[in-house]
Structure formats: structure tokens, C-alpha cells
Amino acid sequence: MVNNEFRTIIDSLRIAMSGEDSSSIEASVRVVLDKYTGKWEKPYSIQNLKRLYYHGLNKNAAKKIKDAGIDEDSLKKYIDDFSDEDKEIIAKKYRLLMITIH
């Protein structure tokens, strides 16, 4: 089984995303990339966004993210707006994942 951390991140954050942000896998991936990078390539195709979700980040995608400029504060602010209950659900999901990996 492939360990796809990117998919795990997207799935976890979709728990608390607004209806529009979580309306589809590609919308959720685009939101995370928009929030995590300073200048994400907006016209990234739907197929490529789905590929990132289902197959994880490859070297090319990781380079594009790095080149777009990492903006961790933007993603942190986005997550800070989630409810405390949603943050707890996300944290539990990550704890369970860590237990199953080890």
C-alpha cells in the first residue's frame, strides 16, 4: 500500500472546509495549494489536481510548490478559522494514522 501523506492531509482538512472548498477533490487540493503557496499556478488542470490527490506529490509537483513560494502562515491562518471541534477531529485522525504507521 502506498503511503500518500498528501491525500491524508487533504482528507483531514476536508472535514472542516466550507462546502465550496470541499465540493470536490480538485477544489480541496486547489484550496490547500493556494493557501500553502504564495503564487500557485492557478490553471493547474483538474486531472493534475486529482493526480496529486490519488498518487501523491511527485518531484515535479514538489518543485512547483517550492518554486511558488511556501507561505506556512497563510495555511495556518486558514486552519485557525476551523472550529475547535473540527480541529480535534483532524487531530484524532492524525493520531490514528500515526498508530497504524508504526
C-alpha positions as a printed NumPy array, in Angstrom:
array([[  0.   ,   0.   ,   0.   ],
       [  1.328,   3.414,  -0.956],
       [  1.693,   5.91 ,   1.866],
       [  0.199,   9.069,   0.41 ],
       [  0.639,  11.783,   3.04 ],
       [ -0.717,  14.456,   0.7  ],
       [ -4.025,  12.594,   0.356],
       [ -4.185,  12.195,   4.125],
       [ -3.701,  15.941,   4.577],
       [ -6.423,  16.76 ,   2.062],
       [ -8.856,  14.231,   3.557],
       [ -8.231,  15.574,   7.047],
       [ -8.719,  19.204,   6.093],
       [-11.87 ,  18.446,   4.076],
       [-13.547,  17.626,   7.392],
       [-13.59 ,  21.317,   8.255],
       [-13.575,  23.007,   4.853],
       [-16.537,  25.06 ,   3.728],
       [-18.94 ,  23.459,   1.286],
       [-17.388,  25.297,  -1.63 ],
       [-13.819,  24.372,  -0.645],
       [-14.734,  20.712,  -0.163],
       [-17.14 ,  20.449,  -3.109],
       [-14.713,  18.206,  -4.993],
       [-11.312,  16.648,  -4.555],
       [ -9.744,  19.039,  -7.038],
       [-11.327,  22.059,  -5.292],
       [ -9.911,  20.902,  -1.957],
       [ -6.442,  20.313,  -3.418],
       [ -6.522,  23.733,  -5.091],
       [ -7.504,  25.44 ,  -1.805],
       [ -4.661,  23.774,   0.11 ],
       [ -2.144,  24.677,  -2.581],
       [ -3.487,  28.236,  -2.771],
       [ -3.21 ,  28.634,   0.994],
       [  0.201,  26.944,   1.291],
       [  1.94 ,  28.708,  -1.563],
       [  2.382,  32.333,  -2.429],
       [  1.884,  32.015,  -6.162],
       [  0.366,  28.643,  -7.063],
       [ -0.208,  28.086, -10.771],
       [ -3.995,  28.598, -10.829],
       [ -4.708,  26.976, -14.202],
       [ -3.283,  23.646, -12.978],
       [ -5.603,  21.154, -14.679],
       [ -8.318,  19.225, -12.884],
       [ -6.62 ,  15.999, -13.949],
       [ -3.315,  17.088, -12.405],
       [ -5.02 ,  18.129,  -9.168],
       [ -6.713,  14.722,  -8.966],
       [ -3.406,  13.011,  -9.764],
       [ -1.76 ,  14.802,  -6.844],
       [ -4.552,  13.582,  -4.579],
       [ -4.595,   9.971,  -5.73 ],
       [ -0.868,   9.447,  -6.336],
       [  0.782,  11.957,  -4.031],
       [  3.333,  14.601,  -4.787],
       [  5.926,  13.673,  -7.355],
       [  9.244,  15.517,  -7.735],
       [  7.86 ,  17.85 , -10.393],
       [  4.852,  18.867,  -8.278],
       [  7.022,  19.31 ,  -5.188],
       [  9.354,  21.581,  -7.172],
       [  6.404,  23.655,  -8.453],
       [  5.14 ,  24.068,  -4.896],
       [  8.573,  25.101,  -3.671],
       [  9.024,  27.488,  -6.604],
       [  5.618,  29.035,  -5.926],
       [  6.904,  30.102,  -2.524],
       [  5.875,  28.411,   0.7  ],
       [  3.581,  30.512,   2.891],
       [  3.012,  28.429,   6.026],
       [  1.388,  31.354,   7.84 ],
       [ -1.367,  31.53 ,   5.228],
       [ -2.253,  27.853,   5.705],
       [ -2.055,  28.226,   9.494],
       [ -4.474,  31.168,   9.372],
       [ -6.845,  29.142,   7.194],
       [ -6.792,  26.244,   9.658],
       [ -7.132,  28.605,  12.643],
       [-10.572,  29.522,  11.314],
       [-11.756,  25.93 ,  11.709],
       [-13.872,  25.199,  14.759],
       [-12.205,  23.651,  17.805],
       [-14.352,  20.556,  17.313],
       [-13.149,  20.159,  13.714],
       [ -9.527,  20.653,  14.786],
       [ -9.966,  17.9  ,  17.389],
       [-11.425,  15.542,  14.773],
       [ -8.472,  16.27 ,  12.484],
       [ -6.009,  15.697,  15.34 ],
       [ -7.648,  12.352,  16.189],
       [ -7.414,  11.307,  12.542],
       [ -3.67 ,  12.071,  12.524],
       [ -3.1  ,  10.242,  15.822],
       [ -4.861,   7.175,  14.435],
       [ -2.755,   7.384,  11.287],
       [  0.453,   7.578,  13.311],
       [ -0.566,   4.496,  15.292],
       [ -1.276,   2.485,  12.139],
       [  2.012,   3.537,  10.507],
       [  4.123,   2.451,  13.468]])
